[in-house]
């Protein structure tokens, strides 16, 4: 699956916020995905108060940081409670199975690493085939970047309060495990976050084949994102290690 253009991201983000009115998210005042109007897509969203949670966490106590992490787990679980009519991007009306959507997405992510020798053709074919067989119980709303960088908060008298959940440009309708695996591979799932999430949605099997395939897709994405940075070797090694797990046997 290729990169989204800005207009598509705006439409998807607008539709995400419209579905999570129980959480502090922006309201889309106007979105214009057609670049012919001004020469580029644009959108107007309501202002959300607060500072980035990432910037506030060093000033909060450890107990308060753990508490807010557990709260965030519950908030993501509440997003995943929202059922969607179809799988895939929120701006698209194409009807397809999750297995078809994700296997195509995974193939796009991991195939380029065959020529680098990080993955073999046999591995790619196996992973894509396994992905095509994943069948979640129902499409769920996914944020796909639910980390502290995308949370706005205040810190008053030692207490953290979430005031905004933003940057849902990569949102999907799909398997809730994908959202969790994206976080786990990207920044790690803390015990507190998992506790909050599992209190609402039940146990998360982080060793299941679908979860590992979602981590693999994320590892391939991050290897591409960091290909020209000091993290390049680490991210490529991480992709190779995930692809070599005994659990695939």
Secondary structure, DSSP 8 states (H G I E B T S, - for coil): -----HHHHHHHHHHHHHH-TTS----EEEEE--TTTTSS-EEEE----SEEHHHHHTTS-HHHHHHHHHHHHHHHHHHHT-B-SSSEETT------HHHHHHHHHHHHHGGGTTTTSS-HHHHHHHHHHHTT---SS-EEE-S--SGGGEEEEEETTEEEEEEE---TT-EEE-HHHHHHHHHHHT---HHHHHHHHHHH----TTSHHHHHHHHHHHHHHHHHTTTSTTHHHHHHHHHHHHT-GGG-
